[in-house]
């Protein structure tokens, strides 16, 4: 447009044709600002890439000299003698997460259903802020609470070698810590089931509870699954509270009595704890092995989070 | 007929049973909160004297002394982290809401998708990984050592996604008519953002900053591996230090001074309660304004 007619003088910026001559300064500011913002937006992906590169680069000597298979399946972690196997930590992280899920998921789902479907507004306005507050409490305070309150309670269970510090105490603490994540994401999933589904079911004569179990929960299934997976990710990533209550012994958890459940009274160490406890004094191959632990943790959590994201994106009724 | 009625009764009974169980879970979660918060505050309260706030920790293995230097370190660290993270987080949020949807260039659209992926991924990364990264890059490779600077740079990775998300939410809550009116008056996009959109989103954005300050106050793992843990009052950005949260850890794990640890924990919990209240008040005022 501007090319076709070239007016002799530009007086007002509102004349579209005259723009390029006078307003370029302003336009330049506009595009500079835009690219600064774009750059800031790309910072987050840049940080992710840098984290990947730095942890991986530091872990390369460990992968090369110890070998990935040996690192992942080795049961002995003795940095002083050059033995670096993280299987015990993988088992510790896995078991404590399992325990937290067994304790925490029913409670969290119950809360989510309660908040979204049956709680009167007044009750909701007490329960929801309580759960939000649980999410805000520092993990070191959970750890301290675990050491002072839960560990002594667990110590009362009569099994040889039980000190109270171990998987059970850690699972209880962790269950409370992942409750807010699972509860709020599932509540959102339950709420986003379209109203007409519910109305249809109720109109057919189903009770509220039947509507809930036959219509709403199946509709929110993928969202709830992703909530649980996000909770798992949080559980795997928790560090300080775990160090404080799990005992930190590098052993593959074992059952100390005839009851196989007593495996949960065993001391253990998590992947996160392994990094935090040793990184500040580790050097050489030892340090590299800790970064390799970080790579394993990072990979596990990336897998979990992306599967949660895929599940969240998948909602049957939105396809049409 | 009688059978029908009985079945209905059974179904009703089933519902009553299930619902009472759900009420129970709701009650349990409130009780857990009350128990944890109540226990820490009750146990810690006895030690919360003015002296506790104004004297530094004695150091060594005694666990004696107060928390003054840890308060200074915490405030120092929160400020430094926010200085790094706020401009980046807010401008990223502005880009994702104000620019990302009317782009013509395909390449930049790809960048936007990448940026969104980055924010989501970053929000899910566990804090010890940020710590590890900060240790490798800032403490070791860049020779910042164990310092407030290293810790603030590593800590900003944790809060950048928080700030981006709350900024996005706040900007989305500004009605489009504002933007249209401003653009129609001849203002450019940046002028519109600066003079119209941002002023109306400032409350929402500030909740993001408060939330981030809370995250830094309660974070321990990152600072455990980047801040060094010196109990002395930090004097510069290159000083080592320990935040209140870190102090709780050292007291509990190294000196076994559980009383002092509880007292420091109580201060933390009170702070978090205040932060939650402030955020709730701001967002309630916001939703009252927008009428949603």
Interface residues (C-beta under 8 A of the other chain):
Chain A: X13 X14 X26 X27 X29 X30 X33 X34 X36 X37 X38 X40 X41 X42 X43 X44 X45 X46 X47 X48 X50 X51 X54 X55 X58 X106 X107 X110 X111 X113 X114 X115 X117 X118 X119 X123 X126 X127 X129 X130 X131 X132 X133 X134 X136 X137 X138 X139 X140 X141 X142 X143 X144 X145 X147 X148 X149 X176 X179 X183 X207 X208 X209 X210 X230 X233 X234 X236 X237 X238 X239 X240 X243 X244 X272 X275 X276 X279 X280 X290 X291 X294 X297 X298 X301 X302 X305 X309
Chain B: X11 X12 X14 X15 X18 X19 X21 X22 X23 X24 X25 X26 X28 X29 X30 X32 X33 X34 X36 X37 X39 X40 X43 X87 X88 X89 X91 X92 X94 X95 X96 X98 X99 X100 X108 X111 X112 X114 X115 X117 X118 X119 X120 X121 X122 X124 X125 X126 X127 X128 X129 X130 X131 X132 X133 X135 X136 X137 X141 X157 X160 X161 X164 X186 X188 X189 X190 X214 X217 X218 X219 X220 X221 X224 X225 X245 X246 X248 X249 X252 X253 X258 X261 X262 X265 X268 X269 X272 X273 X275 X276 X280
